[in-house]
């Protein structure tokens, strides 16, 4: 112990009596802190508005605009106007695409946004049925700076989101306002109320038509009696014929009305099928999301699957409520297709229920169920499309053809009855030839009556469905939404999620977040220049009595330790008082920095003491590796695999993590765990300096002699 202090006091005297040495020590104490301070200040707030507003991004709008109902619309100009109010980026506005692109090539601008000529026209292209996605071209100069493209890259996403949000909000507001005219209100207004009224009129017309046709059938049945009593009823026949003509004229008018009503009812069935078709197409995206989520992660939320299953059950219920679809006008193929759709609906619902209850099966089984769900849903969608098309191609035309047959039959009866009373005697004479004609006419009337009665039955069911609609939960929910503020709903649809950010261990600025890395790096750097400038071995050991290796090691290390602590104190105080970094626990920060300095100076000193110049080179290599792979600038998870493996063995990582605990806030005993993580390096340093250094001394001397012989190396 005595020799240890003798070595230290000898070193202190030599340093104190040499002006150059004092100046060098002062430089060694100050240089590392400057390295830390300037790097922290340069990274203080690079993503803040004050910094990003200096990055120039050029904007050129080539949008020619579009005219809608005599109103000029230019969305490109609206985008430019909004960007002029945005101060987060240094926007520059030019007139032509060529000027903007040339500025990016020359390096005058970091990036360019060019709005296409047909931007406004494409934005509303859905109105014409030929949808074109509006386009904004983004040019980026990735050569100019490595980080700038990452900052300016957010510009394209921000602009796209703003345009999409504004467009969705406007469309939603218009649709919600228009929907007010669809929903039936208490005063009877609205399209749905008009449809209900029209259905009631159609039902009344059908009942009148059935009554008239029954009357005609009765007339046909009494034709034989009329022919036997021709001579007795010739006078009355004129009156009967007149009444018959009047009735047939009324029947002709009723048939026209019924034809119109049948068209309306048939179109409503087709519209309802189309609505279900659109819902299936919309749900295909949800099915795809569920399948992709399971394939990628093996799991998905039970809530999402449950909601999807409920939607499919409700969709099947709506489909089953469509009356008069299968078997209409004798078309058995439509009935078969409906049965196939029912079967496919049940398969999809069963798959969703199996997927929702798949808690005890493996991930692979879940994926198999997901694949089966995707296959069954595609089959369901395909079979429904075929059913919809079959209805439009067969049932609907046949139904309308039947109504035309009814009208034709009435016309034929009118032709039979449309004889002048002046020719009644001739008619009576010719009654003998009428039985065949009357038989044909009666058969057509019976067929028409049966079709009308079937149609009236289906119409009654449709009217009941319309009446039950008011008690439907989904319908009432829609009514509540429409009756509320359309503008409020539009804002919600355009941005349904409000992200509330609650930072954990909040950092006030980027400089404070990077401070642990640069402080640790400056401590290592300070330790490195110490072993590079100050000799680790004692040149004249004979000045001390029986100097042992451990006495030489610890005696000279005291100087390294004190200078290292001086470097650390200057760096620590400068970060707090000069740079002004955030720090929750200043004392803990100083302890972490001081302990890190002790670990680094001892570790690097032992490398130099044991291996000489080779140890100094190893210290440089270790610093380079740790700068790249310690997770100081980028998360270690995004680094190459080799750094992810070496990370846990790097002393940088333990020192930085301990300082982060002091700066941002502590968690349990992590602070002390991180400090304890540097103890193995202290142990390794003692092994190098006290054990390995002994056999390495002769090797170091040989290396030094070889260097001196070159007359070139220091």
Residue, then its C-alpha position, 0 to 999 in steps of 0.5 A: x500500500x505504501x508503494x502505491x501512494x509513493x507511485x501516485x505522489x511521484x506522478x502528481x509531483x511531476x505533473x504539477x511541476x511541468x507547465x506543459x503537463x498541466x496544460x495537457x491535463x486541462x485539455x484532457x479534462x475538457x475535450x470529452x465534455x465538448x464532444x458530449x455537449x455539442x452532439x447533444x445540442x446538435x440533436x436537441x430538437x431535429x423533428x420540431x417545427x423550428x427545425x423542419x420548417x427549414x427543409x424546403x419542399x416544393x409544391x406544383x399544382x397542375x390540376x385543371x379543375x372540373x365543372x359540376x352543375x355549373x360550379x367550378x371545382x379545383x381541389x388542387x388549388x384547395x390543397x395548395x391553399x391549405x399547405x400555405x397555412x402549414x408551417x411544419x415544412x418550408x413549403x415552396x410553391x411553383x407553377x410547373x411540374x418541370x420547375x419543381x422536379x428540376x429543383x429536386x434534381x439540383x438539390x434546391x429542394x429536398x422533395x417535390x409534390x406534383x398534383x396531377x392535371x386530372x386530380x379534381x376530375x378523378x376525385x369525383x369520377x365515381x359519379x360517372x361510374x368509371x372510378x379513377x384514383x386521383x394522383x399526387x406524384x412525390x419526388x424525393x432527393x435521397x442523395x442530399x441527406x440521410x435523415x432528411x428524406x425520413x422527415x420529408x417522407x411524412x409530408x406525402x402521408x400527411x397530405x394524402x390523409x388530409x385530402x382523404x379526410x376532407x373528401x370523406x367528410x364532404x361525401x358523408x355530409x351530403x349522403x347523410x343529408x340526402x338520407x333524411x328524405x329516405x326514412x319515413x317520418x311521422x308526417x308520412x314524408x320520405x321515400x319509404x313512406x311513399x313506397x308503403x303507400x304505393x304498395x297499399x294502392x297496388x294491393x287494392x288494385x289487385x283485389x279489384x282485378x281478382x273480383x272482376x276476373x271472377x265475374x268474367x269466369x262466371x259469365x263464361x260458365x253461364x255461356x251454355x245457358x245463354x246459348x240455349x235461351x238465345x231467342x228468349x234473352x235476345x232483348x236482354x243480351x244487348x243490355x248484358x253486352x253493354x254491361x260486359x263492355x263496361x266491365x271489360x273496359x274497367x278491367x283493362x284499366x285495372x290490368x294496366x294499373x296492376x302491370x305498373x304495380x307488378x313492375x314496382x314490386x318486382x323491381x323492389x325485390x331486385x333492389x333488395x337482392x342488389x343491396x344484399x349483394x353489395x353487403x356481401x361484397x363489403x364483407x369480403x374485405x372483412x373476411x380477407x382481413x380476418x384470414x390475413x390476420x390469422x395467416x400472419x399472426x395465427x390469431x385474431x380478435x374474438x370480438x371482430x369474428x363475433x361482430x362478423x358472425x352477427x352481421x352474416x346472421x342478420x344478412x341471412x335473415x334479411x335474405x330469408x325475409x324476401x318473399x316470392x323469390x323461389x318458384x315464382x311463375x313456376x321457375x324451379x331453378x330459382x328455388x334451387x339457387x335460393x336453397x344453395x344460397x341458404x346452404x352457403x350462408x349456413x356454412x359461412x356462419x358455422x365457420x365463423x362460429x368455429x373460428x370464434x370458439x377455437x380456443x383449444x385448437x392449435x394455430x395450424x387448425x385455426x388457419x385451416x378453419x380460416x382458409x375454409x371460411x374464406x373458401x365458403x364465403x367465396x362460394x356463398x358470394x358466387x351462389x348469391x350472384x347466380x341467384x340474383x342474375x337468375x331472378x333478373x333473367x327468368x323470374x322478373x321477365x316471366x312475371x311481366x310476361x304473365x301480366x301481358x298475358x292477362x292484358x291480352x286475355x282481357x283484350x280478347x274478351x273485349x273483342x268478343x263482347x265488342x259487338x254493336x247491339x244492332x247486330x245482336x241477331x247475327x250474334x245470337x245466330x252465331x252462338x253455336x260456334x262459341x263454345x270452343x272460344x269460350x273454353x279457351x278464354x275461360x282457361x286464360x282467365x282462370x290462369x290470370x286469376x290464380x297468378x293475381x291471387x299469388x301475387x296478392x299474397x306475396x304483396x301482403x307479405x311485402x307490406x308486412x315486411x315494410x310495416x315490421x321495418x320500423x321495429x328493426x334495430x338496425x333501421x331504428x339505429x339508422x334513423x337515429x343517426x340520420x336525425x342527428x347532426x349530419x355535419x357531426x357524423x361526417x366529421x366522425x366518419x372522416x376521422x373515427x378514431x381520436x388517438x390520445x397520446x399518453x407518454x410513459x417516461x416522457x422526454x422533453x426533447x430529442x437532446x435529452x433522449x440522446x444525452x445518455x449515449x453521448x455522455x457515455x461515449x464521451x467518457x469512453x473517449x476521454x478514457x481512450x485519450x488518457x491511455x494514449x497520452x499518459x504511459x501506463x507502465x512506470x519507466x523507472x521502477x528502481x526508484x521504489x523499494x521492491x515495487x510489486x506488479x499490483x502496486x505499480x498497477x494501482x499506483x499509476x491508475x489513481x491518476x487515470x481515475x482522478x482525471x476521468x472523474x474530473x472529465x465526468x464532473x465537467x461533462x455532467x455539470x455542463x449537461x445540466x447547467x449549460x446544455x439544460x437537459x431534462x433530469x429527474x434524478x440529478x444525483x443518480x445521474x452523477x453516480x451513474x456517470x461516475x461509476x461508468x467513468x470508473x469502469x471505463x478508465x479501469x478497463x481501458x487502463x488495464x488493456x493498455x497496462x497488460x497489452x500496451x499498444x495492442x490494448x490501445x488498438x483494442x480499445x479503439x475497436x471496442x469503441x467503434x463496435x459500441x458506437x454502431x451497435x449499442x442502441x444509442x441512436x437506433x433501437x437495437x432491434x433494427x440493427x443487424x443480428x450480430x449487433x443484437x447478439x453483442x449488445x448485451x455484452x457491451x459496457x455502453x449499454x449498461x451505462x446508458x440504461x442507468x443514465x436513462x433511468x436517472x434522466x427520465x424516471x426509474x422503474x423498480x430496481x432497474x437502475x441498480x441492475x444496470x450499474x451492477x451490469x458493469x461489475x464484470x468489466x471491473x473484474x475483467x480489468x483486474x484480471x488483465x492488469x494483475x494477472x495477464x499483464x505479468x506474462x505479457x510484459x516481455x511481449x510488450x517490450x519486444x514490440x516496443x523494440x521492434x517499433x524503435x528499430x523502424x525509426x518510423x513508428x512512435 
